[in-house]
Amino acid sequence: MLSATSGYSIQHLVNKFHKLLDDSPALPVFDQSGMEVAYLLIDGLWFGRRFVLMAYRQSKNLLLLKISVAKREVSTKIIKDLKGLLDAGYNFTGIVTDDGTGIVKAVRAVFPHSPHQICLAHMHRRVVSMLGKKPKDERIQKLRKLADHVWLIESKSALRDWSQDIEKWHRGNFSYLLERRYDQFGNWWYIHKGARKAIRILLVLPQRSFKFLDHPLMPKTTNELEAQFGHLAKRWLAHRGLKTERWENFMKWFVYFYNQEKLSRSKRH
């Protein structure tokens, strides 16, 4: 279509675009002046097993502050991204992420004294996947109800009561969680692996995913950022033939123009 409308050959246009994608633009720095609080959202979008796109955004603002591509969510890469945000002049009241080892380690290294909320939605989804959507065992059904109850907790007293219920379930079903199965060679394994993993998450959830109770403006989840991933995923499907380096630069150009559009709209209004 571009060739037909411009008069240039397809190969000429390909060469032009590839030359453009050998470099990437610097994203404009968002002005934080006048803001009492600013919470940083971090999440990764995996494209198969090839690489992950790390995205950084301030809560309640549609502008993406930074994106980067890596083969894994390694802490060294994320630390470099976070330091880049600090060097750009950004300051954050707190951080909201999933519980990925690399992300958690990086946040502790760069923001050791900032409140770090582990996304409640990520944790809840993990527990549900371990317990199943419709468990048949009554004990697991009760644990599933307790897991779903996290969305109703809006005070420290409610969190304390919920934590006591989780600990009570753990004590009452301790022998159930220890049940084993043996094979003919004497090897054994725990029967209820999903329940064991789920209760481990739920027992530490009060210390990890309820920082928002001390910081009322802090988001519970990274859902704001995840909603934007739909746009990014569509670009991947349309341009998945690009080399990784050029695709990363393409995404940076896309985010650059995306931010410019949002800025121009905000100025008009």
ZIHUGI-V710572 format. One record per pair of residues at least 24 apart in sequence whose ideal C-beta (glycine too) atoms are under 10 Angstrom apart, sorted by sequence separation. I is the first residue (numbers start at 1). J is the second residue. If there is no record, write none. Layout:
BEGIN
{{I:J} {I:J}}
END
This chain:
BEGIN
{{41:65} {42:66} {44:68} {45:69} {54:78} {66:90} {78:102} {82:106} {86:110} {96:120} {98:122} {99:123} {123:147} {124:148} {231:255} {35:60} {40:65} {52:77} {56:81} {65:90} {73:98} {75:100} {77:102} {78:103} {81:106} {82:107} {85:110} {86:111} {97:122} {98:123} {174:199} {32:58} {35:61} {44:70} {46:72} {55:81} {56:82} {74:100} {75:101} {76:102} {78:104} {79:105} {80:106} {83:109} {124:150} {143:169} {169:195} {173:199} {232:258} {30:57} {46:73} {54:81} {58:85} {65:92} {73:100} {74:101} {75:102} {78:105} {79:106} {82:109} {83:110} {98:125} {99:126} {123:150} {124:151} {142:169} {143:170} {228:255} {231:258} {30:58} {44:72} {56:84} {72:100} {73:101} {74:102} {75:103} {78:106} {79:107} {82:110} {98:126} {27:56} {32:61} {44:73} {56:85} {73:102} {74:103} {75:104} {76:105} {77:106} {78:107} {79:108} {81:110} {82:111} {121:150} {170:199} {43:73} {72:102} {73:103} {75:105} {76:106} {79:109} {80:110} {120:150} {121:151} {139:169} {142:172} {143:173} {169:199} {170:200} {228:258} {30:61} {42:73} {73:104} {74:105} {75:106} {78:109} {79:110} {120:151} {142:173} {58:90} {70:102} {73:105} {74:106} {75:107} {78:110} {167:199} {170:202} {30:63} {59:92} {73:106} {75:108} {76:109} {120:153} {139:172} {140:173} {166:199} {169:202} {170:203} {29:63} {30:64} {44:78} {56:90} {58:92} {59:93} {75:109} {139:173} {169:203} {28:63} {30:65} {59:94} {75:110} {167:202} {27:63} {29:65} {42:78} {56:92} {140:176} {166:202} {167:203} {27:64} {28:65} {59:96} {139:176} {165:202} {166:203} {27:65} {139:177} {27:66} {42:81} {56:95} {137:176} {163:202} {166:205} {27:67} {42:82} {162:202} {163:203} {166:206} {56:97} {40:82} {163:205} {24:67} {42:85} {162:205} {163:206} {162:206} {163:207} {40:85} {159:205} {160:206} {159:206} {163:210} {52:100} {54:102} {162:210} {54:103} {40:90} {52:102} {156:206} {40:91} {41:92} {144:195} {147:198} {159:210} {38:90} {40:92} {54:106} {140:192} {143:195} {146:198} {147:199} {150:202} {153:205} {158:210} {38:91} {39:92} {40:93} {42:95} {43:96} {44:97} {139:192} {146:199} {153:206} {38:92} {39:93} {40:94} {41:95} {42:96} {43:97} {44:98} {140:194} {144:198} {147:201} {156:210} {159:213} {37:92} {38:93} {39:94} {40:95} {41:96} {42:97} {43:98} {137:192} {140:195} {143:198} {147:202} {150:205} {158:213} {29:85} {35:91} {37:93} {38:94} {39:95} {40:96} {41:97} {42:98} {44:100} {139:195} {143:199} {146:202} {150:206} {153:209} {154:210} {32:89} {36:93} {37:94} {39:96} {40:97} {43:100} {153:210} {156:213} {30:88} {31:89} {32:90} {35:93} {42:100} {44:102} {137:195} {140:198} {147:205} {154:212} {155:213} {156:214} {29:88} {30:89} {32:91} {44:103} {135:194} {143:202} {150:209} {153:212} {154:213} {28:88} {29:89} {30:90} {32:92} {43:103} {135:195} {150:210} {153:213} {27:88} {29:90} {42:103} {26:88} {130:192} {132:194} {154:216} {130:193} {131:194} {132:195} {42:106} {130:194} {131:195} {42:107} {129:194} {130:195} {130:196} {131:197} {132:198} {40:107} {127:194} {130:197} {131:198} {153:220} {129:197} {130:198} {131:199} {129:198} {130:199} {151:220} {127:197} {128:198} {130:200} {150:220} {40:111} {126:197} {127:198} {130:201} {126:198} {127:199} {127:200} {40:114} {127:201} {39:114} {126:201} {127:202} {39:115} {40:116} {41:117} {43:119} {42:119} {124:201} {39:117} {41:119} {123:201} {124:202} {127:205} {43:122} {123:202} {123:204} {124:205} {123:205} {120:205} {123:208} {124:209} {118:204} {123:209} {118:205} {122:209} {120:208} {121:209} {118:207} {119:208} {120:209} {118:208} {119:209} {120:210} {117:208} {118:209} {116:208} {117:209} {118:210} {120:212} {117:210} {118:211} {117:211} {116:211} {117:212} {115:211} {117:213} {114:211} {115:212} {117:214} {124:221} {117:215} {123:221} {115:214} {120:219} {121:220} {122:221} {115:215} {119:219} {120:220} {121:221} {122:222} {117:218} {119:220} {120:221} {121:222} {122:223} {99:201} {116:218} {117:219} {118:220} {119:221} {120:222} {121:223} {115:218} {117:220} {118:221} {119:222} {120:223} {104:208} {117:221} {118:222} {119:223} {122:226} {99:204} {117:222} {121:226} {119:225} {119:226} {99:208} {99:209} {96:209} {96:211} {95:211} {96:212} {94:211} {94:212} {94:214} {94:215} {93:215} {96:218} {94:217} {95:218} {96:219} {98:221} {93:217} {94:218} {96:220} {98:222} {93:218} {94:219} {96:221} {97:222} {96:222} {96:223} {96:224} {97:225} {98:226} {96:225} {60:217} {59:217} {59:218} {60:219} {59:219} {64:225} {62:224} {59:222} {61:224} {60:224} {64:228} {57:222} {59:224} {62:227} {67:232} {58:224} {59:225} {62:228} {55:222} {57:224} {58:225} {57:225} {64:232} {56:225} {55:225} {55:226} {57:228} {39:212} {55:228} {71:244} {55:229} {69:244} {39:215} {53:229} {69:245} {55:232} {37:215} {39:217} {41:219} {43:221} {44:222} {69:247} {70:248} {37:216} {38:217} {39:218} {43:222} {53:232} {69:248} {37:217} {39:219} {41:221} {42:222} {43:223} {45:225} {53:233} {68:248} {69:249} {36:217} {37:218} {41:222} {43:224} {45:226} {67:248} {41:223} {43:225} {69:251} {41:224} {42:225} {43:226} {45:228} {53:236} {68:251} {69:252} {41:225} {45:229} {67:251} {68:252} {39:224} {40:225} {41:226} {43:228} {44:229} {45:230} {47:232} {67:252} {43:229} {47:233} {50:236} {66:252} {41:228} {45:232} {64:251} {67:254} {45:233} {48:236} {64:252} {67:255} {47:236} {66:255} {67:256} {47:237} {50:240} {64:254} {65:255} {45:236} {64:255} {48:240} {63:255} {64:256} {47:240} {51:244} {50:244} {53:247} {64:258} {65:259} {53:248} {63:258} {64:259} {51:247} {55:251} {62:258} {63:259} {47:244} {50:247} {51:248} {62:259} {63:260} {53:251} {64:262} {62:261} {63:262} {47:247} {55:255} {62:262} {63:263} {61:262} {62:263} {62:265} {63:266} {62:266} {61:266} {21:239} {21:242} {24:245} {21:243} {24:246} {22:245} {18:242} {21:245} {22:246} {24:248} {25:249} {17:242} {18:243} {21:246} {24:249} {27:252} {20:246} {21:247} {23:249} {24:250} {26:252} {21:248} {22:249} {24:251} {25:252} {18:246} {21:249} {24:252} {25:253} {27:255} {28:256} {17:246} {20:249} {21:250} {23:252} {24:253} {27:256} {30:259} {20:250} {23:253} {25:255} {26:256} {21:252} {24:255} {25:256} {27:258} {28:259} {21:253} {24:256} {25:257} {27:259} {28:260} {30:262} {17:250} {20:253} {27:260} {30:263} {25:259} {25:260} {28:263}}
END
